[in-house]
Structures are given as structure tokens and as C-alpha cells.
Amino acid sequence: MNDTTLKLCALLAMMGTPVLAQSTVEKAKSTGNDAKREVKKGAHRVGEELCMGTKAECASKKVKHRVEEGKDAVVDQAKETKDKVDSNGT
């Protein structure tokens, strides 16, 4: 290989490295978000099982928890999608 080819290969290798590193960071964030949501979901389920209020109060808490869990999932998915778009744009 000539010198120009080696330089071109090195340049391409360096350009790909930040994208891969960013992708790994994004995957770690996604996994962290998933774990956080699962812990929160588990805590909600335990609280619902131990609810000592009236049926209406317990049902209200249950609905509130489901809405909160849905909102968290949508927010996390929006952030992950934004990160994917941002990393593909660079």
C-alpha cells in the first residue's frame, strides 16, 4: 500500500471511533433507563398490593402509576430517538 492509502485508512478509522463510542454511551443510557423504569414499576406494584385505602383510592393510585409509567417510557424513548438522530447527523 502506498502512503496515501494508509493515511486514508487511518482517517476513516478515526472518524468511525467517536460514533461507536457515542453509540455505546447511548446504549448504556437506554439500559439504565429501562432498569430505572422496571424498579419504579416494581415499587408501584408493591405499593398497590399493600394499599390500605378504599377500593376507589387504590384504583386511583393504580391508574396514576400506569399513567406515570407510560409517560416515563415515552420520555425515555423520545430522548433515545433524539440521541440516535443526533449521532447519525455527525
Backbone as CSV, one residue per row, in Angstrom:
resi,resn,N_x,N_y,N_z,CA_x,CA_y,CA_z,C_x,C_y,C_z
1,MET,0.843,-1.182,0.000,0.000,0.000,0.000,0.883,1.238,0.000
2,ASN,0.394,2.231,-0.655,1.171,3.454,-0.667,0.795,4.330,0.530
3,ASP,1.520,5.402,0.699,1.367,6.292,1.857,-0.018,6.942,1.894
4,THR,-0.557,7.324,0.758,-1.868,7.973,0.689,-2.971,7.021,1.135
5,THR,-2.883,5.775,0.739,-3.883,4.782,1.130,-3.858,4.559,2.639
6,LEU,-2.669,4.483,3.212,-2.541,4.309,4.653,-3.138,5.495,5.413
7,LYS,-2.877,6.693,4.929,-3.426,7.884,5.571,-4.945,7.901,5.486
8,LEU,-5.476,7.519,4.336,-6.922,7.480,4.151,-7.561,6.452,5.092
9,CYS,-6.954,5.280,5.210,-7.471,4.252,6.130,-7.435,4.740,7.569
10,ALA,-6.369,5.390,7.963,-6.253,5.909,9.329,-7.310,6.976,9.592
11,LEU,-7.530,7.844,8.615,-8.529,8.896,8.760,-9.928,8.299,8.919
12,LEU,-10.256,7.324,8.095,-11.571,6.679,8.183,-11.746,5.952,9.520
13,ALA,-10.698,5.332,10.003,-10.770,4.635,11.290,-11.007,5.620,12.429
14,MET,-10.349,6.767,12.370,-10.524,7.772,13.426,-11.914,8.395,13.363
15,MET,-12.463,8.541,12.183,-13.788,9.142,12.056,-14.868,8.220,12.622
16,GLY,-14.679,6.931,12.503,-15.677,5.978,12.982,-15.648,5.778,14.478
17,THR,-14.537,6.033,15.118,-14.390,5.773,16.553,-15.340,6.589,17.417
18,PRO,-15.469,7.912,17.251,-16.391,8.656,18.108,-17.835,8.206,17.963
19,VAL,-18.240,7.823,16.777,-19.611,7.370,16.564,-19.851,6.085,17.338
20,LEU,-18.886,5.173,17.302,-19.019,3.923,18.044,-19.042,4.180,19.540
21,ALA,-18.195,5.072,20.015,-18.175,5.378,21.439,-19.487,6.017,21.868
22,GLN,-20.003,6.915,21.081,-21.261,7.571,21.403,-22.397,6.562,21.387
23,SER,-22.351,5.653,20.448,-23.378,4.634,20.353,-23.369,3.761,21.608
24,THR,-22.192,3.429,22.113,-22.073,2.634,23.331,-22.630,3.393,24.523
25,VAL,-22.349,4.675,24.609,-22.875,5.504,25.690,-24.399,5.554,25.614
26,GLU,-24.916,5.713,24.414,-26.368,5.761,24.247,-27.017,4.448,24.656
27,LYS,-26.383,3.330,24.315,-26.912,2.024,24.713,-26.904,1.884,26.225
28,ALA,-25.857,2.384,26.871,-25.776,2.322,28.332,-26.880,3.163,28.962
29,LYS,-27.139,4.338,28.394,-28.226,5.183,28.902,-29.570,4.489,28.745
30,SER,-29.755,3.849,27.596,-31.012,3.154,27.329,-31.222,2.018,28.326
31,THR,-30.170,1.263,28.582,-30.250,0.170,29.547,-30.523,0.712,30.940
32,GLY,-29.877,1.822,31.288,-30.125,2.452,32.583,-31.559,2.932,32.719
33,ASN,-32.082,3.519,31.650,-33.477,3.980,31.671,-34.433,2.810,31.852
34,ASP,-34.152,1.707,31.147,-35.006,0.524,31.261,-34.989,-0.011,32.694
35,ALA,-33.803,-0.081,33.275,-33.675,-0.593,34.641,-34.405,0.315,35.639
36,LYS,-34.254,1.613,35.451,-34.909,2.572,36.347,-36.435,2.424,36.270
37,ARG,-36.945,2.276,35.062,-38.394,2.110,34.902,-38.879,0.811,35.534
38,GLU,-38.117,-0.256,35.397,-38.520,-1.540,35.979,-38.539,-1.486,37.504
39,VAL,-37.552,-0.811,38.099,-37.527,-0.665,39.561,-38.731,0.141,40.028
40,LYS,-39.002,1.219,39.321,-40.143,2.068,39.662,-41.454,1.295,39.518
41,LYS,-41.547,0.506,38.461,-42.744,-0.305,38.226,-42.930,-1.314,39.361
42,GLY,-41.852,-1.950,39.768,-41.915,-2.907,40.871,-42.356,-2.252,42.167
43,ALA,-41.840,-1.079,42.444,-42.234,-0.352,43.657,-43.714,0.014,43.602
44,HIS,-44.185,0.409,42.430,-45.608,0.728,42.279,-46.470,-0.499,42.553
45,ARG,-46.066,-1.652,42.012,-46.863,-2.868,42.196,-46.922,-3.268,43.665
46,VAL,-45.806,-3.148,44.356,-45.790,-3.474,45.790,-46.704,-2.515,46.540
47,GLY,-46.607,-1.240,46.236,-47.474,-0.249,46.884,-48.946,-0.510,46.616
48,GLU,-49.244,-0.949,45.414,-50.636,-1.242,45.071,-51.146,-2.455,45.834
49,GLU,-50.308,-3.449,46.014,-50.709,-4.644,46.759,-50.917,-4.333,48.242
50,LEU,-50.161,-3.392,48.749,-50.242,-3.058,50.169,-51.205,-1.904,50.452
51,CYS,-51.919,-1.452,49.441,-52.822,-0.309,49.592,-53.891,-0.618,50.640
52,MET,-54.031,0.285,51.622,-54.974,0.089,52.720,-56.178,1.024,52.621
53,GLY,-56.266,1.779,51.542,-57.377,2.717,51.376,-58.614,2.016,50.837
54,THR,-59.579,2.818,50.473,-60.793,2.265,49.874,-60.464,1.731,48.483
55,LYS,-61.384,0.971,47.908,-61.161,0.442,46.560,-60.956,1.572,45.561
56,ALA,-61.708,2.630,45.727,-61.600,3.775,44.810,-60.229,4.436,44.932
57,GLU,-59.741,4.603,46.164,-58.426,5.222,46.364,-57.317,4.351,45.780
58,CYS,-57.420,3.056,46.007,-56.413,2.132,45.470,-56.444,2.111,43.945
59,ALA,-57.646,2.109,43.379,-57.777,2.124,41.919,-57.224,3.418,41.347
60,SER,-57.442,4.509,42.045,-56.934,5.810,41.599,-55.404,5.813,41.584
61,LYS,-54.794,5.263,42.637,-53.335,5.183,42.684,-52.808,4.297,41.562
62,LYS,-53.516,3.204,41.313,-53.104,2.277,40.270,-53.109,2.960,38.905
63,VAL,-54.174,3.693,38.616,-54.262,4.417,37.346,-53.165,5.476,37.262
64,LYS,-52.952,6.180,38.347,-51.909,7.218,38.386,-50.545,6.599,38.087
65,HIS,-50.276,5.425,38.670,-48.997,4.757,38.437,-48.842,4.345,36.977
66,ARG,-49.921,3.825,36.378,-49.839,3.389,34.979,-49.576,4.579,34.059
67,VAL,-50.219,5.687,34.337,-50.012,6.898,33.534,-48.569,7.374,33.684
68,GLU,-48.070,7.389,34.906,-46.695,7.819,35.167,-45.695,6.899,34.458
69,GLU,-45.944,5.593,34.505,-45.048,4.645,33.845,-45.072,4.841,32.333
70,GLY,-46.247,5.080,31.781,-46.356,5.338,30.346,-45.636,6.607,29.948
71,LYS,-45.791,7.640,30.741,-45.127,8.914,30.469,-43.610,8.743,30.508
72,ASP,-43.112,8.035,31.525,-41.673,7.803,31.627,-41.139,7.060,30.402
73,ALA,-41.874,6.053,29.950,-41.449,5.282,28.779,-41.410,6.155,27.533
74,VAL,-42.407,7.004,27.356,-42.458,7.886,26.184,-41.324,8.903,26.228
75,VAL,-41.072,9.493,27.389,-39.995,10.480,27.524,-38.643,9.835,27.230
76,ASP,-38.412,8.642,27.806,-37.139,7.955,27.560,-36.980,7.601,26.087
77,GLN,-38.039,7.125,25.463,-37.975,6.765,24.046,-37.695,8.000,23.185
78,ALA,-38.296,9.123,23.534,-38.049,10.363,22.785,-36.587,10.782,22.909
79,LYS,-36.033,10.675,24.109,-34.615,11.022,24.309,-33.707,10.090,23.517
80,GLU,-34.024,8.789,23.544,-33.214,7.819,22.811,-33.285,8.077,21.305
81,THR,-34.463,8.395,20.805,-34.620,8.690,19.382,-33.844,9.942,19.008
82,LYS,-33.913,10.967,19.860,-33.164,12.199,19.611,-31.664,11.912,19.576
83,ASP,-31.178,11.089,20.515,-29.762,10.738,20.538,-29.353,9.998,19.263
84,LYS,-30.211,9.092,18.789,-29.905,8.357,17.562,-29.832,9.300,16.369
85,VAL,-30.775,10.228,16.288,-30.779,11.182,15.190,-29.545,12.073,15.267
86,ASP,-29.212,12.533,16.463,-28.043,13.398,16.637,-26.755,12.670,16.271
87,SER,-26.631,11.404,16.669,-25.394,10.677,16.378,-25.280,10.332,14.895
88,ASN,-26.411,10.134,14.221,-26.375,9.851,12.794,-26.077,11.093,11.981
89,GLY,-26.357,12.259,12.543,-26.149,13.519,11.827,-24.717,13.984,11.837
90,THR,-23.877,13.404,12.707,-22.477,13.858,12.785,-21.565,13.090,11.903
